[in-house]
Amino acid sequence: MIGTVLAVNISPKRELPKKNINTVEVTNLGLKGDSHSGNWDKQVSLLSIKSIQKLMKNPDKLSYGDLFENLTIDGIELNNKPIGTKIKINKVVLEIVQIGKPKEQFSPEEYEKKKAMIEEGIFAKVVRPGIISVGDKIEIISST
């Protein structure tokens, strides 16, 4: 199964929606210029357009990055893959470290606004840095 990157989104500040910049340098810490990059395990977030369409009330009114995802993707479902699965985008390799977020940490209003990311968002750490651009292919290279 091969997917595609629809958007590459970053934000310099947490809690601000991310904006599509089309191409980004991925370092060992995450996406350059993004507030979630750092020396920790959840450096990059991915969200499928199908999750957005399925779980959000008005998906057509959302822009890429509005749910705080770094990479908006299509054509590949990662939320059913085990933790430790490695994916390749261009030359970048990411390892899935978490799927979704604990619902209890969100108020009912927050939950409704971020439901797709809370339920099916993918969080990954960088294994091999490089460049990711809109249109790049995504493939699973190992599944533990």
Number of C-alpha atoms within 10 A of each C-alpha: 8 12 19 20 22 21 26 25 26 28 22 15 12 12 10 14 19 24 19 21 13 16 16 20 14 21 18 16 20 28 28 17 14 20 17 22 22 17 11 12 17 20 24 26 23 26 27 27 19 16 20 23 14 12 16 17 13 10 14 9 8 13 13 22 22 17 22 24 26 29 28 24 27 19 16 18 18 21 20 9 15 14 18 16 17 22 20 19 20 16 12 18 21 24 25 25 18 19 22 16 16 9 13 8 10 14 10 11 9 12 16 14 15 18 23 22 25 20 17 22 24 29 25 25 25 24 16 14 18 16 15 22 19 19 17 19 19 21 17 19 12 11 13 8
